[in-house]
Structures are given as structure tokens and as C-alpha cells.
């Protein structure tokens, strides 16, 4: 077991837990978490009381409506066939193209609604660790609506990840094999006897469970034959194993031979000790820091194997460990775009962001939910930050703190438009005037610039910042302090504090 943290439990440590095991928090949430004590705080995250169906899906994503839509599309295809009788090839193609374009428009709209639905769930949830693990699984078992094309299947997969948030890694991998979105993404449904597709066989070993160097090309070839015969009913969304399309001949994988199917291969994978080490390392790097000590990976892998690959014991051990709260861990991660956006909203006490804000901000910063760039998922850490994305982060902070009109004036709307890099303020936040500064900076604080700055530093950083940075904030506050410190000056001070390299870390 990892060495455990001591009895002391500071507000900074409570904030760190909420940053890593969730998406940051406002001062009241940190205070509540700190009052629980370390062990109870961790248990509250691992055992949330919020129900899985606390956030109803969009109407079009209900099972009944999804089936009705699939039947309607089948009927549309039949209508095209009827109408095309007697038409020329050119007219038939035009009719098909118009129908296909309409389907594309509907899918794009549903994809946007799905992204917005999940983002707002992450923002408002009372089960932040469960949503953080859902994001982890989405990145780990990566698939994209761009190829899957059916947003309802991505939402179904999203719910699968949520159900298994703290559950068995092994069981989840078995279910991913039968997941319609993953089948479409990695072409499992087209893998048949005599024509095996190696995509899933390769990725399940290399990216999902074992890592490079733990298998041979022969293992991939024979595993691909085992993964044949899995079929997706496009009308019902159900997956079944078609034994007529399955290669039932003997396969040799990891030195063992048998008439294996896909589930058998996954069972063989989890017999290898590398599977526990692979996941222990990846979980550590997601929640703590990169390049963990070998000793930590070994201990967490042992915990994972003893729990038959259930993740809850591993997560509890990690969040109670001394190293999780170490100097090497606290404020050492670059916030991913989703974390950055939600942290801003939470710390600015914004529960209802402008309607188009979540999607536009994701697009601007390079992390769009349900659209990871490839099967390996997103690149994390320093890959999130470059000259353009850092400027966009600062601009986004300006928009949220100052409102659309003031931000547009401040940055020069024409220059923004020409550069094509800034947040689409008017479209993404029409009518947005900024947060409620009476909550963020009460009038009683504004008469004392030093107290005001320290209060905002606590809100946004939960701990100290370098003296040079604090001094610059105080100097700015003094310079802006007139007869009265208005919301406008408060907004400008907040924007300055948030537009720093320190705020990119959690």
C-alpha cells in the first residue's frame, strides 16, 4: 500500500482533491469538503448519492425516440428507392444527396446538443469524481462522433463509462467489445471469418490494456480472428455474436491455444500482469503527475489485481496517499480545456453560462467532447498550451469577467475577426454582462485593495502565488481604486489575475 498522508488536513489539500478528483470548486465547496476531514472527503467522492439519471438526456436520445428515428430513416431509404424508379441516374443521385445532407444536419445538431449536455452535467454535478472518471474513460477508450456519426450511440457509450466509473476495468473492457459506438469506430462490425479486421485487436492490446512491447504481431493476427462475427443491428442498436461469421478455428495468443472468441481474448489479456501495471500508471498520471515512481505503480497494480481490477480501492488508496498531496503533485498539472473552462465558471460563480459558450470554448481551446482526435485520445500536459491557445485562454477569461461588449471593445472587434483566433464573443455570449461580483468581491472587501487581492487569490488559486505576481495585482488594484471600486474595476482585476501562467495549473 502507498504511504498514507498524515492527520493534518488543510483547505489547500481539500482544494487540491477537488481540482484533481473533479473540476475545481468555489470557496464554499472547498470549505464543505475541508469540514469532512480527509478520509470522509475521499469517501464522499467515491460514493456519490447523485443518481445516474439525475440529468435527463435530450428528448431525441431516449431509447424510444432513437428507435423511431432509425425506423424513419429506413423508411426514407425505401421512399428514395420508390421515387427513383423512372428517374435518371443523375436525378436519383440528387435525391439521395439531399436526403443524406438532411441526415447530416440533424446529426450535427444532435452532436452539439450532446456536447452541451455533458459539459453542463460536469459543471453542475454533485458527483464530480464520477464525471472525471467518465472523461478519463472517454479518452482511454477513445471514439469520435465524426466517424460513428450517430450521437445517440455516443451518449449510450457515455453512460456505459459513467456506470463503470469506479468499477471493474476488466468488465468494462468486455462491454466495450460489444459497444456499438466502438464497433463502428474500430470497424469491428465488418470483421468476418476469412476477412478479419485487426483494428480492435491491435488497439485493445496497445492502447486499452497492455501497452507496446507486451504482445507479438502473431498475437494480433490470431486475436483479430477471435474478434470476428460481432454484429450490430442498425435498427435496434443491439450487438450480437454471429457464429456463422466467427472464425472458430484454433488461435494461439500469448502462447496459449484454443477456439477463442473475443471475450476469451480479453480474459487472456487480464491474466497478464502488465494489464494492472498499465492501468495503475495511467490512472496515476491522469490524477497525480507524469512519470510516477516504479514503487507506486507496483503497489497500485497489486491493489488493482487483488480487487479483480475494480478501480475504487485503487482510487481510494491514491487519494489518501502522502504523495498525492506532495509538493510535486499540487499545482503541477496543466489544466485541460474542459477543466479550465469549468474551473473558471465555478470560481466565478457562474451556474448558467451563455448558451453557445461551452461548445465555442471547447472548439477554441482544442478539446471537443465526443470528438477526440484519434484512437489514442487527446495529447495532455504541455500539448494543451501554445502561443495561440494561451492567448485564447486569456481572451476567454476576459469575456467571462467583463461581458461581451466590454471584451469586444477592449480587444478590438475588427482585429479579433481578422485574426480568427479570439472567442466568438457576440455569437457565443450575446447579452452576457459578466458574473455577479457581489458574490465574488463583496463591497466590504473593495475598500481595502490588499484584502481584495488576497481574497481573489484564495478564490482562484486556493494558495499563495509568487510575491512578484501578488505585488503586481496589488499595484493594479491600487491604481484602479478611485472613490469607489466598481464592478468594472473588479472585473478588470479578476481578468488580470486569471490571465497569468499560474492559473493554467491545478
Secondary structure, DSSP 8 states (H G I E B T S, - for coil): ---B--S---HHHHHHHHHHSSS---HHHHHHHHHH-HHHHHHHHHS--S-TTSS---GGGSHHHHHHHHHHHHHHHHHHHHHTTT--HHHHHHHHHHHHHHHHHHHHHHHHHHHHHHHHHHHH-S-HHHHHHHHHHHHHS--BHHHH--HHHHHHHHHHHHHTTTSBHHHHHHHHHT-HHHHHHTTGGG-BTTB---HHHHHIIIIIIS-TTSS-HHHHHHHHHHTTTEEE-TTT--EEE-GGGS--S-EEETTEEE---HHHHHHHHTTSHHHHHHHHHHHHHHHT-SS--HHHHHHHHHHHHHTTTBSHHHHHHHHTBTGGGSTTTTT-SB--HHHHHHHHHHHTT-SS--TTHHHHHHHHHT--TTB-SSTT----GGGG--HHHHHHHHHHHHHHHH-HHHHHHHHTHHHHHHHT-S--HHHHHTT-----HHHHS-HHHHT-HHHHHHHHHHHHHSS---HHHHHHHHHHHHHH--SS--HHHHHHHHHHHHSSGGGGB-
